[in-house]
Amino acid sequence: MPQYRITGVWSDPIALQARDIVQNQSAFLIELCPQDPEVDPTRLRLPEITGSIQVDAALTVRARCLNDTGTLAVVRGF
């Protein structure tokens, strides 16, 4: 299970595969953007500790932690 250290600055692109589950494993909100955050205003916020989402198709996201430093985990292909 890949884990990513997420800070207040947008991360490098994180590649996701179809059916991956993205989990927020930190005590702070993590925000995801499906494209370049400078171009695409679409955002998804994962709540603290238990926030997660499963993706239907392969895509690339960027993430940032809204309050401090957090951990984002990717569970591959359930």
N, C-alpha and C positions, 0 to 999 in steps of 0.2 A: 504494500500500500504506500504509494508515494505521499510524502508530506512536504509542504511548502511553508517557509517562514514568511509571513505577510506583515508588512509595515504600513505606515501611513502614505507611502508612495505607491503608485500603481506598479504591480509586479510585471516581470517579463511575461510574455504569453505562456499560458499553461494549456497544453493540448489535452483534450478529453476525447474519449472514444464513446461510441454509442453504448448506452446502458451504464456508464460510469455513474457513481454516486459521489458528489462533492460534499464534504462535511466540514463544518466549522467546529474545531476542537479547542477553541479558546474562550476566554471570558469576555470577549469584546465582539461587537458586530463586525462582520466582514461583508464588504460590498463587492459584487461581481459585475463585470461589464463584458458583453459578448463580442465586442469589437474594440477598436481603438477608443479609449475614453475621451480623447480630444475631439473625436468626430461623432461618436454615437452617444447620445444622452441616456440610453437605456441602462438601467441598473437593477440589480436584485440584491436585497440585503438578507444575509443568513444570520438568524438570531444566535446569540451566545450558546456555547456548549453543544446544543443538540440540533442546530440548524443544518439542514441538508437538502439537496435537490438531486434528482436523477435526470440525466440528459438522454434524449431520444436518438440523437444523431451526433456524429463527430463534430466538434467545434473547438475553437480556441477562445479562452477567456483571459481576462486580467483581473487581479484582485487587489484590494487594499483593506487595511484594518482601520476602522474609524476612530479608535481611541488610543491604541498602543500597538503592541506587536502581538500577532496571533499565529495560529497554525491552521492550515487548510489541508485536509487529507482527501485523497482520491481513492475510492474503492473501485477496483476495476471490474467491469462487466457482470453485474448480477443478472 
